[in-house]
Amino acid sequence: MGTCYLDLVRIIARSTLRDFWRRKGHADAEQPLRAWFAEARRAQWRGPADVKARYATASILGKDRIVFNIGGNKYRLVVAVKYEARIVFIRFVGTHAEYDRIRAQEV
């Protein structure tokens, strides 16, 4: 049985990803971010262990924050997940240098 529209994860806000890959010098992030988005929309994550099972290199920060390595580890994507509500909030996307200047648990 296929994924029904009602089963999809709500991801807020996709425009954050698009704005990033449209920035000068980050066009190479478009396809990896699109791929992550498509997969995350259909994810059946019930908790951090489900995320780690699929993304071994993801870093779990606390009970709801996850840092994904994007584009061969060139970029970082920080999300907050509300597992029971099936909502993923995009909190940050950037280069490693930009990531190093933020507090991932607080963005």
C-alpha positions in Angstrom: 0.0 0.0 0.0 1.4 3.4 -0.9 1.8 6.4 1.3 -1.4 8.4 1.6 -1.3 12.2 1.7 -2.5 12.1 5.3 0.5 9.9 6.3 3.1 12.4 5.1 5.3 14.2 7.6 4.7 18.0 7.7 8.0 19.8 7.2 8.1 23.5 8.2 9.4 25.4 6.2 10.6 24.0 2.9 11.3 27.6 1.8 14.3 27.6 4.2 15.9 24.8 2.1 15.1 26.6 -1.2 16.5 29.9 0.0 19.7 28.2 1.0 20.4 26.5 -2.3 19.6 29.7 -4.2 22.3 31.5 -2.3 25.4 32.2 -4.3 27.8 29.2 -4.2 25.3 26.7 -2.8 23.5 25.4 -5.9 25.2 22.0 -5.3 23.0 21.7 -2.1 19.7 21.6 -4.1 19.6 17.9 -5.1 20.8 16.6 -1.7 18.3 18.8 0.1 15.5 17.8 -2.3 16.3 14.2 -1.7 16.4 14.7 2.1 13.0 16.5 2.0 11.4 13.8 -0.2 12.6 11.0 2.2 11.7 12.9 5.4 8.2 13.6 4.2 7.6 9.8 4.0 9.5 8.9 7.1 8.0 6.8 9.9 10.2 8.1 12.7 8.8 7.3 16.1 11.9 8.5 17.9 15.6 9.2 17.6 16.5 5.5 17.2 14.5 5.4 13.9 16.4 8.4 12.6 19.8 6.8 13.5 18.8 3.6 11.9 18.4 5.3 8.5 21.0 8.1 8.9 23.9 6.7 10.8 25.9 10.0 10.5 23.1 12.1 12.0 23.7 13.6 15.4 20.9 13.4 17.9 20.9 16.5 20.2 18.6 16.0 23.1 15.2 14.5 22.7 14.1 16.5 19.6 17.0 18.0 17.7 18.8 16.3 14.8 21.8 17.4 12.8 22.0 15.9 9.3 25.1 15.9 7.1 24.1 17.0 3.6 25.9 16.9 0.3 28.7 14.5 1.3 29.1 16.3 4.6 29.6 19.7 3.0 26.5 21.2 4.6 24.6 20.8 7.9 20.8 20.7 8.4 19.4 21.1 11.9 15.8 20.1 12.5 13.5 19.9 15.5 11.1 16.9 15.4 7.8 16.4 17.1 7.6 12.7 16.6 4.0 12.1 17.8 2.6 15.0 15.7 4.7 14.0 12.7 6.1 17.5 12.2 9.7 18.4 11.4 10.8 22.0 11.9 13.8 23.1 9.8 15.8 25.3 12.2 19.1 25.8 10.2 20.8 24.9 7.0 24.3 26.1 6.2 28.0 25.3 5.7 30.1 23.7 8.4 31.6 27.1 9.2 28.1 28.7 9.6 27.1 25.7 11.7 30.1 26.2 14.0 28.8 29.7 14.9 25.4 28.6 16.1 24.0 26.7 19.1 22.2 23.8 17.4 20.1 23.0 20.4 18.8 26.6 20.6 18.2 27.6 17.0 
